[in-house]
Amino acid sequence: MNENSCAYLPGKKMRMKSRQVEDVSKTFSTAVAQRGWRRFGKNFVYPDCIDCTECKSMRINVENYKYSKSQRKTINKNEATKIVIQEPNISQERIDLYNKYHRYKAKKRWLETSRHHRTRVL
């Protein structure tokens, strides 16, 4: 398992367990999410960092969620922000955005990896 710079906490290192699952049922997805795994398409990842437990997934019951005073203040300050709660749906625009993000992340990982290898060789 490789250690990389933590995407969540500056100055920390992270390790992620990962599994690719082709056919994902709702039951399976819910079960692994309740154990702290995160899902990205067919890939499931779980933080497995040495000496660090700061980055753990948490589930929020959105049906009974109550905004805190601070959150309400922030929402009020951002009146122009549009909050939409809806069933998940797919569109070409969302697919394009998803693909753009993953191309960016892949390029960033490649640059970081190649920079690391160039540094090690010198």
N, C-alpha and C positions, 0 to 999 in steps of 0.2 A: 504494500500500500504506500503510495507516494505522499510525501508531505509538501504542501504548497503554502503560499501566503494566504492567510485567512481573508475571505471576501467580506466578512462581517466585522471583524475586530482588528484594527490596525496594529501592526507589530507582532501579531500572533501567527502561529503556523496551524494548518488544519490538515486533517486526514478524513477522507470520506469513504465509507463502504458504499458500493453500488451494485445494483442488480438490474438486468434488463428482463422485462417480463412481456412476452408477446401478447397473450390474451389476458386482459385484466378485467376481472369482475368487480362489481361495485362492492361486494362483500370483502374481497381481497384488499382492494384499495383502501377501504375504511379501516380494516384491521391493521394494516401496516402503518397507516397515518396515525392511528391511535398509539402506536409504538414509537412514534417520532420520525418515521421515514417521510421524505418529501418526494413528490412525484413530478417528473418532467417528461411528459409523453409516455413512452414505454420504459423510461429509466426511473428507478427509485434510488434515492441516496439517503445516507444517514451519517451524521457527524460522529467520528470515532477518533477524537483528538486525544493526544497524550497530555496529561496534567491540565486539562481544561474541560469544564462542563458548562461554560457560559452560554454556549449556543445550542439551545435545545428547542425543539418544536413545541408549540402549544396549540391546543384546539380551543376555539371560542364558540360557544353556543350563540349563533347570531340571532336566533329567534328571540332570545331573552336578554340580549346585550343592552346595557344602559350606558350612554355616554357619560364620562366624568365631567366635572365642572370645567376643567381645563380643555377637554375635547370640545365641549359646547362653545367655549370662548373662541377656540380656533376656527370652528365651523362658522360662527357668526362673523368673524373677521374676514372670512373667505366666502362672502355671499355669492360671488360669481361662480364659485365651484359648483359643478353639477354632480349630484350624487344619484346614481342609478342602481337600483337593486332589481335584478332580473334573473331569469333562468339563463344558464350558460348557453351561448349560441355561437355559431361559426360563420364567418364571412371572409371573403377574399382579402379585405383590408386587414383583418386580424391575423390571417395566415401570413400575409406579407410582413406584418410587424413582428410576428413570432420568428419568421425566418431571418429577417434583418437582425434581430437581437442575437440569434444563435450564430449567425455569420460573424458578427462583431465579437462575441465571446470567443469563438474559435480562433479568430485572427489575433485577439489579445493574448490568448493562451499560447499560440504559436510564437508570437513575438517574445513573450516572457520566457518561454522554453528555449528559444534560439539564443536569446540574450544570456541566459544562464549557461548554456553550453559554450558560447563564445568566451564567457568570463572564465569558466573552468579550464578551457584549453590554454588560454594565455597564462 
